[in-house]
Every structure is written in C-alpha cells, then in structure tokens.
C-alpha cells in the first residue's frame, strides 16, 4: 500500500518539486522552532557549568543531575573550548545534527530509492518535538543512531557509530539489534571499541568519567513516565495520596507505590527487549526490515522507562524516520501512534508544564491519553517483530 502511495505521489509531483517541497518544509518547520530557543536555556546553563568543571579536570560527580555517559562530558567540553560562546556552539551543534539527519535520509532516498516517508517523518517528528529539539542534546546522539542504521551493510562502521552514540546517551545501543546475526559480532566489536576509546579519552581528560554508572540507582518514577499515569489517576480519584518532588533535576512522583511501579516498568522492558535479542540471536529476524527491529526496541525502552523525559521522543522520531525509508516496513501504525502521543501533552512540555507538576486534573487526563498512545505504539511494534519472528521460525522448522 505504501509503495502504491509513493508511486502515485511521484506521478502527481515531479521529482524536482518533491525535493523543493521537502527542503522548504524542513526549513519552515525549523524556523518556527528557533525563536523559542534563541535565549540561553536552563539546560544549556547546566551543560556549560559541567563543561567548565570537566575543563578543570573533574566530571561533575557531586551533581545529582549529571547522569550521562563519558561521551556527553567530552561533547560539553568541546563546546566550551571552541571559539565563541557556549550558547552559540551548542546551537550550532544541534542545528547541524538536525540538518545532517535529514541529509542522511535524503541520500538514502536518492541512492537506494528509499521512501520519501523517511525524510518527511523526520520533518514532522522534529516539528512535534518543538523547542526540545534544540534545547537538549538528544538530537546530537540521534545522528549516530541514524548513521548506524544506514550503515548496516558495513557492520564494523555501523557498530562504531552505535558505540559513539551510546557514549553520548545509552539508547543508541539498541541499533545493534538491527544488525543481522551474521554481522552482529563485527558490529559489537566496533561498538565496544568506540566505547572503550571514548572512556579512555574521557578518563585522561578528567577524573570520575565513569561516575554515571552509579548515578541512576537513586532515581524514582518521573511524572512523565507511563507507569506514573495510573498512580496520578488514583490520586485524582482520592484512592492514593500522590505528590511530586524535585529530585535529580526532574519531577518525580511521591507515592506509596511509586517504587514498585518503577521496578515493574524496568522488569517489563527487560523481558520484552530480551525477547527481541533472543530472536535476533536465533536468526529469526533476518527477513524483517532492520530498522523495524531497532524502532520496536526504542519504543519499548521509551514506554517503560521510569524517566521517560519528553525529549526521548526525539529518539523515536529519528529511528522511525529510518524505518519509514523502507517500503517493507510494518511500523506505520506504531509510528503514527507515537507521533500522535506528543499532541495531548504538547503544551505541558513547555509553558504549562507547571500544570503537570501540580497534578491538575486536565494535565493528568492528557498525560493518561499520551501514555495510552505510547504503550499501544510500543506493544504493537514489539508484537509485530515477535510475531514475524515466529512465522520465520515456523518456515525453517524441519518437516516430519
């Protein structure tokens, strides 16, 4: 059906017109975001403070808000030492990352005749992310995830890209699940090698580069996470006393069952991700579009994460764009649901976030709608991958 859509679109619109429309739409969508992030934002202030500490030889181990892999610290440090202000350097880096993702997708459309749904998914996803796209550095890590998925024909290079992305934020490691079983060893070697080099360089630059390994242990259930929604609804109904508390630079839920809900989410995510890994190791995912597998993993990680900060959507948008490049993808509905999940909470990601912090009825209802869409997207994508792996397994079973 998507192939027919692409074919009919190309008949109605000339190739040149399609290129112009895509580029103009990208520019217009990003220009609409820029005014919201022209000032030095709170997160950038933190990044700059951390960069100054690292430049003096110490990763910010005493700051509970710093919980990032060593590559993030090196990234902040580079922004600090290059000419110009930190704000200009940061804005240039995230703008460049955003453009680079689009360029990689467009090159795939041109070279491999990929679907135009890929670049358009990134245009729409970035627009839905709004100011978060340029306020946080998640889009910078997304470049490496996209590069890893587009370089699967060269497993070592794909692994290196995945490793560099993982050194910035943990989530790009899930791109390794897209690697075919026969290439998984080489890709894993590339990823481990890249991680090791970044860790060594970071350790030489400053002390406590690996402090992030223990920085997550005390985190609780953030109010944006899926597992927090039932507790917030229970609070609105008067069933449970529920409040919020500022901890680890985020707003966490304070409730008698918050800790249990947090660990339930972690357990579910681990089980679902292990199921995908096992099927990959058994060679049952070889016929699936590779990015479909990576997207299912990222969606599961997003849906059941105890943090689930709003900017995590940028990860989904980036991997979804690569998945939508493939005309064989089964992920159209999960992608649409994931994108729609941004809309119910859109205002509460920005100027009215105080409403979610205060657990107002309107914010809790909208958050619950968002959670329902996120969970449906994640579970549907996971089931599409697992059910296909079972069909593939049944085809290779020896006959009686």
Secondary structure, 3 states (H helix, E strand, C coil): CHHHHHHHHHHHCCHHHHHHHHHHHHHHHHHHHHHHHCCCCHHHHHHHHHHHHHHCCECCCCCCCCCCCHHHHHHHHHHHHCCCCHHHHHHHHHHHHHHHHHHHHHHHHHHHCCCCHHHHHHHHHHHHHCCHHHHCCHHHHHHHHHHHHHCCCCHHHHHHHHHHHHHHCHHHHHHHHHCCHHHHHHHHHHHHHHHHHHHHHHHHHCECCCHHHHCCCCCCCECCCHHHHHHHHHHHCCCCCCEEEEECCEEEEECCCHHHHHHHHHHHHHHHHHHHHHHHHCCCCCCCCHHHHHHHHHHHHHHCCCCCCHHHHHHHHHHHHHHHHCCCCCCHHHHHHHHHHHHCCHHHHCCCHHHHHCCCHHHHHHHHHHHHHHHHHHHHHHHHHHHHHHHHHHHHCCCC
